[in-house]
Amino acid sequence: MLIVKYLLIINKASYNSQRIISSLLFAEALLKKDHIIDKVFFYADATTIANKNIYYSSDETNFLEKWVKLSKNYKFELHLCHTAASKRGIVESNTDYLDTNFILSGLSVMSESLLMVDRVVQF
């Protein structure tokens, strides 16, 4: 079987969004088939996923925990667009909000990754 390397780009907020659910299920399916995820790049409203102060009730899925666990198990990086995150109050200097499992980076990091992967999927 051909192993394919992916970049996932997620744009929508991390709660109550079909896109965040679909992106996680897609990532899990890829990894179970031994494909590789180079990076997951959270952009626009999706950067709120790294806000560790978002409260999830017991009947809601905590997507922060799900993405962190998946990235640790399969050793890929979780990136946040620095500018988009800053506009939503998530800044590197304020560790009260930013989950340390995420890397603040720019669109240049995403652009470099585009050159290194076989496929890009955007949610």
C-alpha positions as CSV (number, residue, x, y, z in Angstrom):
1,M,0.0,0.0,0.0
2,L,1.2,3.5,-0.8
3,I,1.8,5.7,2.2
4,V,0.6,9.2,1.7
5,K,1.7,12.3,3.7
6,Y,-1.0,14.8,4.6
7,L,-1.4,18.4,5.8
8,L,-4.7,19.1,7.4
9,I,-6.0,22.7,7.5
10,I,-9.0,23.4,9.8
11,N,-10.8,26.7,9.7
12,K,-13.9,26.4,11.9
13,A,-14.4,26.8,15.6
14,S,-13.6,23.8,17.8
15,Y,-17.0,23.4,19.3
16,N,-20.3,22.3,17.8
17,S,-18.9,22.2,14.3
18,Q,-19.3,19.3,11.9
19,R,-16.0,20.3,10.3
20,I,-14.0,19.7,13.5
21,I,-15.7,16.4,14.0
22,S,-15.1,15.3,10.4
23,S,-11.5,16.5,10.5
24,L,-10.8,14.4,13.6
25,L,-12.5,11.3,12.2
26,F,-10.6,11.8,8.9
27,A,-7.3,12.1,10.7
28,E,-8.0,8.9,12.8
29,A,-8.9,7.0,9.6
30,L,-5.7,8.1,7.8
31,L,-3.5,7.1,10.7
32,K,-5.2,3.7,11.1
33,K,-4.3,3.1,7.4
34,D,-0.7,4.0,8.2
35,H,-0.7,7.3,6.3
36,I,1.2,10.2,7.8
37,I,0.0,13.5,9.0
38,D,2.8,16.1,8.7
39,K,0.9,18.9,10.5
40,V,-2.5,20.0,11.5
41,F,-2.8,23.8,10.9
42,F,-5.6,25.5,12.8
43,Y,-6.6,28.8,11.1
44,A,-9.2,31.5,11.6
45,D,-11.9,30.5,14.2
46,A,-10.3,27.0,14.6
47,T,-7.5,28.5,16.6
48,T,-9.9,28.6,19.6
49,I,-9.2,24.9,20.0
50,A,-6.0,25.8,21.8
51,N,-7.8,27.8,24.5
52,K,-7.4,25.5,27.5
53,N,-10.1,27.5,29.4
54,I,-13.0,26.5,27.2
55,Y,-15.4,24.5,29.3
56,Y,-16.9,21.3,27.8
57,S,-19.9,19.8,29.6
58,S,-20.1,16.1,30.2
59,D,-22.2,15.5,27.0
60,E,-19.8,17.4,24.7
61,T,-16.6,16.2,23.1
62,N,-13.4,17.9,24.2
63,F,-11.7,18.4,20.9
64,L,-8.6,19.9,22.5
65,E,-8.0,16.7,24.4
66,K,-8.8,14.5,21.3
67,W,-6.4,16.4,19.0
68,V,-3.6,16.5,21.6
69,K,-3.9,12.7,22.3
70,L,-3.9,11.9,18.6
71,S,-0.9,14.1,17.9
72,K,1.1,12.6,20.8
73,N,0.2,9.0,19.8
74,Y,1.2,9.5,16.1
75,K,3.9,12.2,16.6
76,F,2.6,15.1,14.5
77,E,2.5,18.8,15.3
78,L,-0.5,21.0,16.0
79,H,0.0,24.5,14.6
80,L,-2.0,27.6,15.2
81,C,-1.9,30.6,12.9
82,H,-0.3,33.2,15.2
83,T,-2.3,36.2,13.8
84,A,-5.6,34.4,13.9
85,A,-5.0,33.2,17.4
86,S,-4.0,36.6,18.6
87,K,-7.2,38.1,17.3
88,R,-9.0,35.6,19.5
89,G,-7.0,36.3,22.6
90,I,-4.7,33.4,22.4
91,V,-1.2,34.7,22.7
92,E,2.1,33.1,23.5
93,S,2.8,35.4,26.5
94,N,-0.5,34.5,28.1
95,T,-0.1,30.9,29.2
96,D,-3.4,31.0,31.0
97,Y,-5.1,30.4,27.7
98,L,-2.7,28.8,25.3
99,D,-2.4,25.0,25.6
100,T,1.3,24.2,25.4
101,N,0.8,21.3,23.0
102,F,0.2,23.8,20.2
103,I,2.8,25.7,18.2
104,L,2.1,29.3,17.3
105,S,3.3,29.8,13.7
106,G,2.6,31.7,10.6
107,L,1.3,31.0,7.2
108,S,4.9,30.6,6.1
109,V,5.0,27.3,8.1
110,M,1.9,26.2,6.4
111,S,3.3,27.1,3.0
112,E,6.5,25.2,3.6
113,S,4.4,22.1,4.6
114,L,2.5,22.4,1.4
115,L,5.7,21.6,-0.5
116,M,6.5,18.6,1.7
117,V,3.2,16.7,1.6
118,D,1.4,14.6,-1.0
119,R,-2.1,15.9,-0.2
120,V,-3.8,18.8,1.6
121,V,-7.2,18.5,3.0
122,Q,-9.1,21.5,4.3
123,F,-12.0,21.5,6.7
